[in-house]
Amino acid sequence: MAGPSQPQVTDEVWDDDRVKSFLEMEAYSGNRDFHLLMRAYRGMRPADFERFLPFFIDANHDLDATDDQGRTLWSIIEEHRQGADFIALRKKH
């Protein structure tokens, strides 16, 4: 939950440059492709994530990248409340 110093923004417009900026993030450790997907999932609304996926694929990143425990983003988020929306987007690609 956002505190008083960090109000939650839900109607912010994301242009393509902002969506693509997630491709430039560095991985903390482990598989970079997995890390990029996780950061995009955590930081984007489904509509923005849908726009992100073609950029991710065009940059030759792996949609089925795994973390250090061998899990894909999709297997991790399948039980998240909002996860189904993102998994549906994965199935389109």
Backbone as JSON Lines, residues from 0, in Angstrom:
{"i":0,"aa":"M","n":[0.84,-1.17,0.0],"ca":[0.0,0.0,0.0],"c":[0.89,1.24,0.0]}
{"i":1,"aa":"A","n":[0.54,2.22,-0.76],"ca":[1.32,3.45,-0.84],"c":[1.1,4.29,0.4]}
{"i":2,"aa":"G","n":[2.18,4.88,0.89],"ca":[2.08,5.75,2.05],"c":[1.79,7.17,1.63]}
{"i":3,"aa":"P","n":[1.69,8.09,2.58],"ca":[1.36,9.47,2.27],"c":[2.4,10.14,1.37]}
{"i":4,"aa":"S","n":[3.66,9.72,1.46],"ca":[4.69,10.34,0.64],"c":[4.77,9.73,-0.75]}
{"i":5,"aa":"Q","n":[4.1,8.6,-0.97],"ca":[4.14,7.92,-2.26],"c":[2.73,7.53,-2.68]}
{"i":6,"aa":"P","n":[1.97,8.48,-3.19],"ca":[0.6,8.14,-3.59],"c":[0.59,7.15,-4.75]}
{"i":7,"aa":"Q","n":[-0.35,6.25,-4.73],"ca":[-0.48,5.28,-5.8],"c":[-1.04,5.97,-7.03]}
{"i":8,"aa":"V","n":[-0.4,5.71,-8.18],"ca":[-0.84,6.31,-9.44],"c":[-1.46,5.2,-10.27]}
{"i":9,"aa":"T","n":[-2.72,5.36,-10.62],"ca":[-3.38,4.32,-11.39],"c":[-3.81,4.77,-12.77]}
{"i":10,"aa":"D","n":[-3.79,6.07,-13.04],"ca":[-4.24,6.54,-14.34],"c":[-3.11,7.17,-15.14]}
{"i":11,"aa":"E","n":[-1.89,6.87,-14.76],"ca":[-0.72,7.41,-15.44],"c":[-0.6,6.81,-16.84]}
{"i":12,"aa":"V","n":[-0.24,7.63,-17.81],"ca":[-0.08,7.18,-19.19],"c":[1.36,6.71,-19.39]}
{"i":13,"aa":"W","n":[1.51,5.53,-19.93],"ca":[2.82,4.98,-20.22],"c":[3.03,5.01,-21.73]}
{"i":14,"aa":"D","n":[4.05,5.71,-22.19],"ca":[4.36,5.7,-23.61],"c":[5.28,4.5,-23.9]}
{"i":15,"aa":"D","n":[5.55,4.27,-25.19],"ca":[6.38,3.12,-25.56],"c":[7.77,3.18,-24.95]}
{"i":16,"aa":"D","n":[8.34,4.38,-24.85],"ca":[9.69,4.48,-24.27],"c":[9.7,4.02,-22.82]}
{"i":17,"aa":"R","n":[8.68,4.36,-22.09],"ca":[8.62,3.93,-20.69],"c":[8.44,2.41,-20.61]}
{"i":18,"aa":"V","n":[7.59,1.85,-21.45],"ca":[7.4,0.4,-21.46],"c":[8.71,-0.28,-21.84]}
{"i":19,"aa":"K","n":[9.39,0.22,-22.86],"ca":[10.66,-0.37,-23.31],"c":[11.77,-0.23,-22.27]}
{"i":20,"aa":"S","n":[11.66,0.77,-21.4],"ca":[12.72,0.98,-20.41],"c":[12.89,-0.24,-19.5]}
{"i":21,"aa":"F","n":[11.87,-1.05,-19.37],"ca":[11.97,-2.26,-18.55],"c":[12.93,-3.28,-19.16]}
{"i":22,"aa":"L","n":[13.21,-3.14,-20.46],"ca":[14.17,-4.04,-21.11],"c":[15.61,-3.68,-20.74]}
{"i":23,"aa":"E","n":[15.82,-2.51,-20.2],"ca":[17.17,-2.04,-19.89],"c":[17.55,-2.25,-18.44]}
{"i":24,"aa":"M","n":[16.64,-2.76,-17.65],"ca":[16.93,-2.97,-16.23],"c":[17.95,-4.08,-16.05]}
{"i":25,"aa":"E","n":[18.72,-3.97,-15.01],"ca":[19.72,-4.98,-14.72],"c":[19.16,-6.0,-13.74]}
{"i":26,"aa":"A","n":[19.6,-7.22,-13.88],"ca":[19.16,-8.28,-12.96],"c":[19.96,-8.19,-11.67]}
{"i":27,"aa":"Y","n":[19.27,-8.43,-10.56],"ca":[19.95,-8.48,-9.27],"c":[20.87,-9.69,-9.23]}
{"i":28,"aa":"S","n":[20.35,-10.79,-9.7],"ca":[21.11,-12.04,-9.79],"c":[20.29,-13.01,-10.62]}
{"i":29,"aa":"G","n":[20.9,-14.09,-11.03],"ca":[20.17,-15.11,-11.76],"c":[19.88,-14.74,-13.2]}
{"i":30,"aa":"N","n":[18.82,-15.31,-13.73],"ca":[18.46,-15.17,-15.12],"c":[17.91,-13.77,-15.41]}
{"i":31,"aa":"R","n":[18.56,-13.05,-16.29],"ca":[18.15,-11.67,-16.58],"c":[16.76,-11.62,-17.21]}
{"i":32,"aa":"D","n":[16.45,-12.54,-18.12],"ca":[15.14,-12.53,-18.76],"c":[14.03,-12.73,-17.73]}
{"i":33,"aa":"F","n":[14.24,-13.65,-16.8],"ca":[13.25,-13.85,-15.75],"c":[13.09,-12.57,-14.94]}
{"i":34,"aa":"H","n":[14.18,-11.95,-14.59],"ca":[14.14,-10.73,-13.79],"c":[13.39,-9.62,-14.52]}
{"i":35,"aa":"L","n":[13.64,-9.46,-15.83],"ca":[12.93,-8.43,-16.61],"c":[11.43,-8.68,-16.61]}
{"i":36,"aa":"L","n":[11.04,-9.93,-16.81],"ca":[9.61,-10.27,-16.8],"c":[8.98,-9.99,-15.44]}
{"i":37,"aa":"M","n":[9.67,-10.38,-14.38],"ca":[9.13,-10.18,-13.04],"c":[8.98,-8.69,-12.74]}
{"i":38,"aa":"R","n":[9.98,-7.9,-13.1],"ca":[9.9,-6.46,-12.85],"c":[8.76,-5.84,-13.65]}
{"i":39,"aa":"A","n":[8.59,-6.27,-14.9],"ca":[7.49,-5.75,-15.72],"c":[6.14,-6.16,-15.12]}
{"i":40,"aa":"Y","n":[6.03,-7.39,-14.69],"ca":[4.79,-7.87,-14.07],"c":[4.46,-7.04,-12.83]}
{"i":41,"aa":"R","n":[5.46,-6.81,-12.0],"ca":[5.24,-6.07,-10.75],"c":[4.98,-4.59,-10.99]}
{"i":42,"aa":"G","n":[5.52,-4.05,-12.08],"ca":[5.45,-2.62,-12.29],"c":[4.43,-2.13,-13.29]}
{"i":43,"aa":"M","n":[3.79,-3.05,-14.0],"ca":[2.88,-2.64,-15.06],"c":[1.47,-3.14,-14.84]}
{"i":44,"aa":"R","n":[0.55,-2.4,-15.39],"ca":[-0.84,-2.86,-15.47],"c":[-0.92,-3.84,-16.64]}
{"i":45,"aa":"P","n":[-1.92,-4.69,-16.7],"ca":[-2.01,-5.65,-17.79],"c":[-1.92,-5.02,-19.18]}
{"i":46,"aa":"A","n":[-2.55,-3.89,-19.4],"ca":[-2.51,-3.27,-20.74],"c":[-1.09,-2.85,-21.11]}
{"i":47,"aa":"D","n":[-0.32,-2.36,-20.15],"ca":[1.06,-1.98,-20.42],"c":[1.92,-3.22,-20.62]}
{"i":48,"aa":"F","n":[1.68,-4.25,-19.82],"ca":[2.41,-5.51,-19.95],"c":[2.16,-6.14,-21.31]}
{"i":49,"aa":"E","n":[0.93,-6.02,-21.79],"ca":[0.6,-6.54,-23.12],"c":[1.43,-5.84,-24.19]}
{"i":50,"aa":"R","n":[1.65,-4.56,-24.04],"ca":[2.48,-3.81,-24.98],"c":[3.96,-4.17,-24.81]}
{"i":51,"aa":"F","n":[4.36,-4.51,-23.59],"ca":[5.74,-4.87,-23.3],"c":[6.15,-6.19,-23.95]}
{"i":52,"aa":"L","n":[5.27,-7.17,-23.94],"ca":[5.64,-8.51,-24.42],"c":[6.21,-8.54,-25.83]}
{"i":53,"aa":"P","n":[5.62,-7.87,-26.83],"ca":[6.24,-7.89,-28.17],"c":[7.64,-7.26,-28.18]}
{"i":54,"aa":"F","n":[7.86,-6.21,-27.41],"ca":[9.2,-5.61,-27.32],"c":[10.18,-6.62,-26.73]}
{"i":55,"aa":"F","n":[9.74,-7.34,-25.7],"ca":[10.55,-8.35,-25.04],"c":[10.92,-9.46,-26.02]}
{"i":56,"aa":"I","n":[9.94,-9.94,-26.76],"ca":[10.17,-11.01,-27.73],"c":[11.06,-10.53,-28.86]}
{"i":57,"aa":"D","n":[10.8,-9.34,-29.38],"ca":[11.6,-8.79,-30.49],"c":[13.06,-8.6,-30.1]}
{"i":58,"aa":"A","n":[13.32,-8.42,-28.83],"ca":[14.69,-8.27,-28.33],"c":[15.32,-9.64,-28.02]}
{"i":59,"aa":"N","n":[14.67,-10.71,-28.45],"ca":[15.16,-12.08,-28.3],"c":[15.3,-12.53,-26.85]}
{"i":60,"aa":"H","n":[14.38,-12.07,-26.01],"ca":[14.34,-12.53,-24.63],"c":[13.41,-13.74,-24.53]}
{"i":61,"aa":"D","n":[13.6,-14.54,-23.5],"ca":[12.9,-15.8,-23.31],"c":[11.69,-15.64,-22.38]}
{"i":62,"aa":"L","n":[10.48,-15.83,-22.94],"ca":[9.25,-15.73,-22.14],"c":[9.15,-16.81,-21.08]}
{"i":63,"aa":"D","n":[9.89,-17.89,-21.25],"ca":[9.83,-19.0,-20.3],"c":[11.11,-19.11,-19.48]}
{"i":64,"aa":"A","n":[11.77,-17.99,-19.3],"ca":[12.98,-17.97,-18.46],"c":[12.61,-18.37,-17.04]}
{"i":65,"aa":"T","n":[13.56,-18.94,-16.33],"ca":[13.29,-19.43,-14.98],"c":[14.16,-18.72,-13.95]}
{"i":66,"aa":"D","n":[13.67,-18.75,-12.71],"ca":[14.44,-18.21,-11.59],"c":[15.42,-19.28,-11.11]}
{"i":67,"aa":"D","n":[16.1,-19.01,-10.02],"ca":[17.1,-19.94,-9.5],"c":[16.5,-21.26,-9.02]}
{"i":68,"aa":"Q","n":[15.18,-21.28,-8.84],"ca":[14.5,-22.5,-8.4],"c":[13.82,-23.22,-9.56]}
{"i":69,"aa":"G","n":[14.04,-22.75,-10.79],"ca":[13.48,-23.4,-11.96],"c":[12.04,-23.04,-12.25]}
{"i":70,"aa":"R","n":[11.53,-21.97,-11.63],"ca":[10.14,-21.56,-11.84],"c":[10.07,-20.46,-12.88]}
{"i":71,"aa":"T","n":[9.06,-20.51,-13.73],"ca":[8.8,-19.42,-14.65],"c":[7.95,-18.37,-13.95]}
{"i":72,"aa":"L","n":[7.91,-17.17,-14.5],"ca":[7.02,-16.15,-13.96],"c":[5.59,-16.68,-13.92]}
{"i":73,"aa":"W","n":[5.21,-17.36,-14.97],"ca":[3.82,-17.82,-15.14],"c":[3.45,-18.82,-14.05]}
{"i":74,"aa":"S","n":[4.37,-19.7,-13.68],"ca":[4.06,-20.66,-12.62],"c":[3.98,-19.97,-11.25]}
{"i":75,"aa":"I","n":[4.72,-18.91,-11.07],"ca":[4.7,-18.18,-9.81],"c":[3.39,-17.4,-9.66]}
{"i":76,"aa":"I","n":[2.95,-16.77,-10.74],"ca":[1.8,-15.86,-10.62],"c":[0.46,-16.53,-10.83]}
{"i":77,"aa":"E","n":[0.45,-17.82,-11.12],"ca":[-0.83,-18.48,-11.41],"c":[-1.79,-18.44,-10.22]}
{"i":78,"aa":"E","n":[-1.29,-18.24,-9.02],"ca":[-2.17,-18.15,-7.86],"c":[-2.34,-16.72,-7.35]}
{"i":79,"aa":"H","n":[-1.73,-15.75,-8.03],"ca":[-1.92,-14.35,-7.65],"c":[-3.3,-13.89,-8.1]}
{"i":80,"aa":"R","n":[-3.86,-13.0,-7.36],"ca":[-5.2,-12.49,-7.68],"c":[-5.26,-11.92,-9.09]}
{"i":81,"aa":"Q","n":[-4.27,-11.15,-9.48],"ca":[-4.24,-10.53,-10.82],"c":[-3.47,-11.39,-11.83]}
{"i":82,"aa":"G","n":[-2.91,-12.5,-11.4],"ca":[-2.06,-13.32,-12.26],"c":[-2.74,-13.82,-13.51]}
{"i":83,"aa":"A","n":[-4.01,-14.18,-13.42],"ca":[-4.71,-14.75,-14.58],"c":[-4.72,-13.79,-15.77]}
{"i":84,"aa":"D","n":[-4.84,-12.5,-15.5],"ca":[-4.83,-11.52,-16.59],"c":[-3.5,-11.54,-17.33]}
{"i":85,"aa":"F","n":[-2.41,-11.67,-16.6],"ca":[-1.08,-11.67,-17.2],"c":[-0.79,-13.01,-17.89]}
{"i":86,"aa":"I","n":[-1.25,-14.09,-17.32],"ca":[-1.07,-15.4,-17.96],"c":[-1.82,-15.46,-19.27]}
{"i":87,"aa":"A","n":[-2.99,-14.89,-19.32],"ca":[-3.77,-14.83,-20.58],"c":[-2.99,-14.09,-21.66]}
{"i":88,"aa":"L","n":[-2.28,-13.03,-21.27],"ca":[-1.47,-12.29,-22.24],"c":[-0.32,-13.14,-22.73]}
{"i":89,"aa":"R","n":[0.28,-13.93,-21.85],"ca":[1.37,-14.84,-22.25],"c":[0.88,-15.82,-23.28]}
{"i":90,"aa":"K","n":[-0.32,-16.33,-23.1],"ca":[-0.85,-17.34,-24.02],"c":[-1.06,-16.79,-25.43]}
{"i":91,"aa":"K","n":[-1.17,-15.48,-25.56],"ca":[-1.29,-14.86,-26.88],"c":[0.04,-14.87,-27.64]}
{"i":92,"aa":"H","n":[1.14,-15.04,-26.91],"ca":[2.46,-14.97,-27.52],"c":[3.14,-16.3,-27.46]}
